Amino acid sequence: MSGPISLSKLALGQQAVLRSFPPAGAAFLRLREMGLLPGTRLILVRQAPLGDPLEIEVRGYRLSLRRAEAECILVDPDSPS
């Protein structure tokens, strides 16, 4: 198993477990308030044609993130079976 990667590096449809993100910043505080916490499972649902924003599914709802935010979030991707 490889180490954590940036959320922005996930392939479409790939699932992962959130490991960490910056402890400071208004955007990351808001993400924590919305339930995006370490240990949370998520899936990369889609990307805009130019790659920004990204849409993830987390805890039964979909959330759009800027690519710059996604690059700061580390996840452990599920290995393909």
Steps between C-alpha positions, in 0.01 A plus 500: 500500500635840407487808719248783498451703184331829423122484447554672166702196380214248539359344184133553419288251690781412738423472871729613779519571872584853609821514704578870558465857385634836621380586852460868414304693240136593463439249219634210704305606810184494287588154364538367856163652592347316203630165628818458298717359779800265510377143451206606280448293182447693177486445127608728216183530292602739222713790383410806300635491141803712590559307825363759742285452707490137615186332632523245779237293675535490876252384767218469245526843340708658226745779556695711250855605583749722325800310368728716720307385809504136386879513458535578875285203608680167545315172449579127500360368171336159484711264298333370186383140529 
